Structures are given as structure tokens and as C-alpha cells.
């Protein structure tokens, strides 16, 4: 509003009639434009919110997998023999990162979503194989989530 008022003053001083007519026309045009713009954005937003994302089940699987990987990594770091779990921890970090990236790409309906999902499925399977070798409950849960995520990602790209 301050910018608009300053601009109105400049119009009156430079070629305006001094009666506020030019500034009133400008203000009316800006108001109509801004109302139209916000209306269009609002309609697009509501339409987007009412339209289900075609990737939603895969997004949910990726988010669940990322959470399981982060929990597994944190739990592995509290185990007595952390060194033995080094590869598990590293894959948990990689898997959580790519799952988040894939979920974000699908949420945006990015043209690259399929590519992220292909890589995500590969990392998830590697993480599932590693976590599946350990007897810890958190590793077993992580392996299960990774397998489900890989399945959803493979379905999405096929």
C-alpha cells in the first residue's frame, strides 16, 4: 500500500491533473488486477487440493520408508557394536534421502519423478538387503518398509 501511495503522488506531480483522477484510475486497475490474480491462484489451489495426486500411494510409501530408515539409523548408532552396523547406517541415510527426494518430486508431479523412483527402488532394495541381515527389530522394520517402498516405486515407473 505504501508503494501504491508513493506512485500515486508521483503521478499527480508529473502530468496528472492534481485532482487524483489518474491515481484513482491506477489504483482501480491495480485492485482489479490483484483481485483477478488472487482469484485465479485461489481457484488453481482449490482445484489442486481436490484432485488426488496420482502418485499418492507411492509418496506415502516413500515417506514411511524415510521415517523407518531414519529411525533405524538412530537406533543403530545406539547399539553396542556400531562398527558392525556401518553399512546399514550408511544405506539408511542414503535411502531416507532418496525417498524424500522422490516423494517431493512426485508431490510436485515433476517430469523427473519416474527417474527418481527408479533410483529410489534400487537404493531401497540395497537397504532392505542390508537391514534384513541384522536381527535388530528396527532393522527388520526398516527392511520391510524398504521392500514396500521399492515395490511402489517399481509399480510407478512401469
SELUMBA-420753 format. One record per residue: residue in three letters; x negated, y, z negated of N, C-alpha, C in turn. Coordinates in steps of 0.001 Angstrom, whole numbers, plus 524288, in hexadecimal, padded with zeros to 5 digits. Layout:
N
AlaXYZXYZXYZ/...
//
This chain:
158
Unk7FCC37FB5C800008000080000800007FC94804E880000/Unk7F842804E37FD387F4BB809607FD187F29480A7E8027D/Unk7F11780663805517EF048070F80A927F31B8096D80E24/Unk7F7EA8079680DBE7FC1A8099D810FE7FD0680F6180FD5/Unk7FD07810E980AE97FDD681669809807F965819CC80B8F/Unk7F4978180480B287F02581AFD80D2B7F09781B9B8130D/Unk7F2438177E815C77F2DF817AC81B6D7F73C81B6F81CE1/Unk7FB7881B86819D87FFC481F1F81ADF7FDD9824C481A87/Unk7FAAB825E1816897F88F82B2B815E67F53282CB481A82/Unk7F2248292081C8A7EECD82A3B8210D7F22082B63825CE/Unk7F682828998267E7F9EE8299882AF37FC4B82F1082AAF/Unk7FDD98308C8260C80041835B28257E7FC5483A04826A6/Unk7F77083926825377F36A83D1D826147F18D83D5582BAB/Unk7F2208391F82EB27F015838F28340C7F47D8380F837E4/Unk7F6DB83BFF839A37FAB983B9E83DC18002283A3783BD7/Unk800AC83912836E9805E983807834E6808D383D2083454/Unk80DD983CDE833C7810F3841978335B810C0843E182DDF/Unk80E89840E182A4980E4F842E4824FA81342841CE821EC/Unk8174383FCB824A881C3283EC4821F981CB58390E8204D/Unk81891836048213B818A78308981F9C81B2B82CEC82390/Unk81CF582EDC8281381F9982BA382BF681C0C8275E82E08/Unk81745828D182F8181397824F2831A081247820E282D7E/Unk8115D822AF828C280FF881EF0824A98149A81B708235E/Unk8195881D8B8239181DF381A538228081E8581611826AB/Unk81DAD8177682BA281DF28139382FCC819C980F6082F08/Unk8150E810F682DAC810D680D4882CC281232809A782839/Unk8141080BE5823EE8156D808C381F63819C3804E9820C0/Unk81DA88068E823AE821ED803198253B81FE47FEA5828A2/Unk81C777FFEE82C5D81A497FBE882FC4816FC7F80282CB3/Unk813D77F9F58290E810987F682825DD8140A7F3048228B/Unk8182B7F5308204081BB37F22581CF881E587EDDD8202B/Unk820577EF40824C0822E07EB608281881F007E7218299E/Unk81A3C7E8B082B27816487E4E282CB3814ED7E14C82824/Unk813FD7E38F82386812677E05381F16816D97DCBA81D6D/Unk81BA67DE9281D848200C7DB2781C258208F7D6BF8200E/Unk81FE17D7F28250A820267D3F58291981BC97CFF582873/Unk817007D1D58276C812877CE67826C5813537CAC58221D/Unk814EC7CCFF81DA1815AE7C9CE818FB81A347C606819B0/Unk81E2A7C79681C8F822897C41C81DA2820C07BF71820E3/Unk81D8E7C07C824F281B887BC4282836818237B88582511/Unk814C67BAA9821C1811637B76281E88814AE7B42881ACC/Unk818977B6918188781BF57B3DC814D181EE17AF5E81775/Unk820D67B05581C2A823967AC3581F1081FDC7A7C78205E/Unk81B2A7A91F822258175B7A50D82364815E97A1F181E91/Unk8153F7A49381A26813C77A1EA815548182079E3F81399/Unk81CFE7A01C813BB8215979CC581221821E479822815C2/Unk82132798FF81AC982184794B981E8881D47790B681D66/Unk818967929081C638144278F0581B378154A78C0181631/Unk8179178E8D8125B8187F78BFD80D5581CDD787E680DBD/Unk820817889D81159824CC784E3811F6823817807D815BA/Unk81F5C78113818AA81DC577D1F81C65819B77799C819DA/Unk81ADE774998195F8170477124816E481216770A881A36/Unk80DB27706A81792808B776FBA81A418086976A0B81C17/Unk8074B7692C8211480726763C48230B802CD7608082092/Unk7FF1D7631681E157FAB77605681BB27FB4975FB5815CB/Unk7FFE9760E8813A3800757614E80DF87FEC875C6A80B03/Unk8001A757CA80CE87FE957530E80A0A7F8A37526980A08/Unk7F611753E580E357F0657539E80E757EDEF757D380AFF/Unk7F03975C7180AE77EE607609D807757EEAB75ECB801CD/Unk7F31275C7D800547F3BD75A967FAF97EFC17565A7F9AA/Unk7EECC752CA7FD517EAF274EA07FC707E575750EA7FBD4/Unk7E420754C77FF067DEF9757507FEA07DE5975A1F7F96B/Unk7E25C75CE77F7C37E21075FB17F2C77E1A975BEC7EE2D/Unk7E48B757A77EE6D7E452753B47EA4D7DEF77511A7EA28/Unk7DCCD750037EEB17D7A574D9F7EF0D7D3747514D7ECF6/Unk7D3CB7563E7EE5D7CFF175A137EC777D01275A5C7E681/Unk7D4BB75A4B7E4487D53975A7A7DE907D2E3755947DC19/Unk7D3F0751087DE727D1CA74C207DC617CBD974C077DCCC/Unk7C9C174DF57E1187C41374E247E1CB7C185751D27DDD9/Unk7C3F37564B7DCF97C1CF759F47D91D7C2007579F7D39F/Unk7C63C754EB7D2637C6AF752687CD457C2B874E007CCB9/Unk7C1F274AFC7D0D47BE27746B97D0C87B8A2748DE7D006/Unk7B76574CEA7D2E27B23874F487D2697B145751297CCE0/Unk7B506753E27CA9F7B478755E07C54A7B3E5751647C15E/Unk7B6E774D417C2197B69A748BC7BE917B16C745D67BF41/Unk7AFA1745557C4197AA9B742BB7C5167A6217458B7C250/Unk7A65C74AA97C2397A23B74DB77BFB27A22074CF17B9C4/Unk7A66474ADF7B7937A6AA749DE7B1F27A53B7443B7B095/Unk7A476740F77B4947A31773B807B39E79D7173B1D7B1AA/Unk79C40736BA7AF2079703735E97ACF7792CF735A87B131/Unk793D6732C37B56178FE77320E7B9807915D7354F7BE4E/Unk7909873A5F7BDDE7920373DFB7C21278ED873CE77C6FC/Unk789F473B817C6567868D73A997CAD8788C37364C7CE5F/Unk78AFB732317CC0378D4572DED7CF0C791FE72FD17D241/Unk794687340C7D07D79914736177D310797E373AAA7D6BC/Unk792F473B807D7E87915B73FEF7DB2179402740327E070/Unk7942173BE07E332796A373BDB7E86579C8673CB67E7E4/Unk79ED873A6F7E3E47A47273B227E2E27A5A8740EE7E208/Unk7A28A7436C7DECE7A353748FA7DDA27A2B374C457E292/Unk79EA674B307E59479DBD74E2B7EA677A23D74D8B7EE44/Unk7A42D748BE7EEDA7A896747E37F2707AD9D74A457F05A/Unk7AE4574A3E7EB2D7B2D974CDE7E8E17B2E6752A67EA52/Unk7AE5C755297E9E57ADF975AB97EB2D7AF1F75B987F0F8/Unk7ACBD758757F4577ADA3758FB7F9FF7B357758027FB62/Unk7B58C753FE7F9137BAE8752827FA4F7BEBE756BF7F885/Unk7BE09758B27F3C87C18175CD97F1DC7C133761A57F56A/Unk7BC7C762E57F72A7BBC8767827FA807BE7D766D57FFC6/Unk7BDBA762648024C7C018761AA8077E7C600760F780713/Unk7C7CE75E9B802DE7CD7D75E208021E7CFFD7638380199/Unk7CD7D766F57FEA17CF8076C437FE117CF7376F2F80334/Unk7CB4D76E8B806207CADF7712180B2E7CF0976F1880F01/Unk7CFB9769FD80F227D3AD767AF8129B7D92B7696F8110A/Unk7DA497697080BFB7DF7A76B2380A237E079770D180BA1/Unk7DC897742080AFC7DD1F779A380C757DE1277A3E8124D/Unk7DB38777578157B7DBE3777AA81B2B7E156775E981CC8/Unk7E333771BD81A5E7E87876FDD81BA97ECA2773B0819CB/Unk7EBDE7760B815427EFA6779D7813407F02877E80816EC/Unk7EBD077FEB8196A7EBDF7843581D3D7ED957825F822A1/Unk7EE5077D45823297EF6877AD4828377EB3A77C5D82C2D/Unk7E65C77C1682A5C7E1E077D6682D9F7E1667799B83233/Unk7DF9077B9A8369A7DEAD7783C83B1B7DA407745883A07/Unk7D71F775598360C7D2C3771EC834AF7D42F76DF483073/Unk7D8F976DDE82EA77DAA076A7882A567D96A764BE82B6F/Unk7DA5A762F6830297D95775D73831767D38C75C1C830D5/Unk7D02975FBD832397CA8A75ECD831C07C8EE75E6B82C04/Unk7CB0C761EA828CE7C9E8761A9823327CBE875C8D820E4/Unk7D07875ADE822A57D2C075608820917CF937513782232/Unk7CD6075152826CD7CA1074CED828747C55174C81824D8/Unk7C2C0750D1823E97BE36750D7820677BFE974F7581ADC/Unk7C458751868193F7C65B75075814007C73574A9D81342/Unk7C96874801817247CA5D7425B816A87C53873F6181611/Unk7C133740FC818E27BC1673E63818847B9A573F1581316/Unk7B9DB743E0811187B79E744F880BEC7BACC74232807B2/Unk7BFEA742318083F7C34773F808046B7C218739AC80434/Unk7C15273741808B87C01A731A7808C17BACC7308C80644/Unk7B704733E0807457B1DA73338804D87B24A733D27FEEB/Unk7B535737A97FD327B5E8738947F79A7B8ED734077F526/Unk7BCF5732237F7CB7C00172DAE7F5CA7BC92728D97F53A/Unk7B93D727ED7F9137B5BF723607F8D27B1ED723D27F446/Unk7AFC2728797F37F7AC187293B7EF287AEDE728D77E9E6/Unk7B31B72BA67E9477B5EE72B9B7E4467B81D7262E7E30B/Unk7B999723657E7197BBB571E227E6617B7C871A407E428/Unk7B2D671B867E4767AEBE718107E2597ADFF718AA7DC75/Unk7B05F71C997DA2F7AFA671DAD7D49A7B47C71BF07D192/Unk7B3A071A777CCA97B7E77185D7C97D7BAD971C897C660/Unk7B9087214F7C6767BB98725757C3777C115726847C591/Unk7C4A27279A7C2147CA0C728BC7C3977CA5072D687C744/Unk7C75A7317C7C6227C7717362A7C96E7C56A734F97CEE9/Unk7C19B7316E7CF637BF9C72FF47D48F7C3B172CCD7D798/Unk7C66D729537D4EB7CA7F726327D7857CEF7729B07D971/Unk7D08872D627D6167D4B3730FF7D7A57D2F9734447DC51/Unk7CE227361B7DC2D7CC047393F7E06E7CBE8736127E581/Unk7CA2B7312E7E5227C9F472DCB7E9C57CF6672D2D7EC23/Unk7D35472C6E7E8D07D8B972BCE7EABF7DAA4730C87ED78/Unk7D99F735427EB0A7DB4673A3E7ED657D87C73B357F297/Unk7D373739E27F2C77D06B73A957F7977D286737257FBFF/Unk7D3F9732587FABC7D62472ED37FEBA7DB50730F6800CB/Unk7DE9E732F77FD437E39C7352E7FEF17E2D1739FD8025C/Unk7DF2673D3F800D67DE14741F8803DF7DBFF7408980951/Unk7D86373CD3809817D63F73B2380E877DA9B7390E8120B/Unk7DE2E7361E80FB67E2A2733FB812B07E5F873863814F9/Unk7E74473C48811C37EA6D740AA813A37E793743D0817D3/Unk7E287744AD8170B7DF7F747AA81AEF7DF31744BB82019/Unk7DE8273FA181FE07DE4073C84824B27E37F73C8F8277C/Unk7E7BF73C5D824887ECFB73CB0826E87EDCE741F18297B/Unk7EBC7745FC8271F7EC7474B46829347E99374BF282E5B/Unk7E50C7498282EEA7E20374A5D833B47E3797468983800/Unk7E63D74277836AD7E7D873EA583AB97ED1D73FC683CFB/
//
